[in-house]
Amino acid sequence: MNIKEIRELSSTDLTSKIHDISEELANLKFQHSLHQLENTVKVRKVRRDLARMLTIKKELDLGIAVARAAQAARRAE
């Protein structure tokens, strides 16, 4: 998922997506530990997606995302 798609999610959708991605990461780590994972790059991609989502969630909680959107709107004018 790219950052634009993540920012378009609602807070509840974002929370559920974070939960899903966390479970997927745990599953991938488990497969990796058992040497069943063929594509090890997927662990890195999922971990980074999770970090992006957690960052956006934190921005929403702190109100940073709202300020950033207002600043972008002012620049567009």
C-alpha positions as CSV (number, residue, x, y, z in Angstrom):
1,M,0.0,0.0,0.0
2,N,1.3,3.4,-0.8
3,I,1.0,6.4,1.6
4,K,-1.8,8.0,-0.3
5,E,-4.0,5.0,0.0
6,I,-3.3,4.7,3.7
7,R,-4.1,8.4,4.3
8,E,-7.5,7.9,2.6
9,L,-8.6,5.2,5.1
10,S,-10.8,6.1,8.0
11,S,-9.6,5.7,11.5
12,T,-11.5,2.4,12.1
13,D,-10.4,1.0,8.7
14,L,-6.8,1.9,9.5
15,T,-7.0,0.2,12.9
16,S,-8.4,-3.0,11.4
17,K,-5.8,-2.9,8.6
18,I,-3.0,-2.5,11.2
19,H,-4.4,-5.5,13.0
20,D,-4.5,-7.6,9.8
21,I,-1.0,-6.5,8.8
22,S,0.4,-7.3,12.3
23,E,-1.1,-10.8,12.0
24,E,0.4,-11.3,8.6
25,L,3.8,-10.2,9.8
26,A,3.7,-12.6,12.7
27,N,2.7,-15.4,10.3
28,L,5.5,-14.5,7.9
29,K,8.1,-14.5,10.8
30,F,6.8,-17.9,11.9
31,Q,7.2,-19.3,8.3
32,H,10.6,-17.8,8.1
33,S,11.7,-19.4,11.3
34,L,10.6,-22.8,10.0
35,H,12.4,-22.2,6.7
36,Q,9.1,-22.4,4.8
37,L,9.1,-18.9,3.5
38,E,10.3,-18.7,-0.1
39,N,10.1,-14.9,-0.6
40,T,11.9,-13.4,2.4
41,V,11.6,-9.9,0.9
42,K,7.9,-10.0,1.8
43,V,8.7,-9.7,5.5
44,R,10.5,-6.5,4.8
45,K,7.7,-5.1,2.7
46,V,5.0,-6.0,5.3
47,R,7.1,-4.6,8.1
48,R,7.5,-1.3,6.3
49,D,3.8,-1.1,5.4
50,L,3.0,-1.7,9.1
51,A,5.4,1.1,10.1
52,R,3.7,3.5,7.5
53,M,0.3,2.7,8.9
54,L,1.3,3.2,12.5
55,T,2.9,6.5,11.6
56,I,-0.3,7.7,9.9
57,K,-2.3,6.5,12.9
58,K,-0.1,8.5,15.2
59,E,-0.4,11.5,13.1
60,L,-4.2,11.3,13.2
61,D,-4.1,10.9,17.0
62,L,-1.9,13.9,17.4
63,G,-3.7,16.0,14.8
64,I,-0.6,16.4,12.6
65,A,-2.4,15.0,9.5
66,V,-5.1,17.7,9.8
67,A,-2.5,20.5,10.0
68,R,-0.5,19.0,7.1
69,A,-3.7,18.9,4.9
70,A,-4.5,22.6,5.8
71,Q,-0.9,23.6,4.9
72,A,-1.1,21.8,1.6
73,A,-4.4,23.6,0.8
74,R,-2.8,26.9,1.5
75,R,0.1,26.1,-0.8
76,A,-2.3,25.2,-3.6
77,E,-4.0,28.6,-3.5
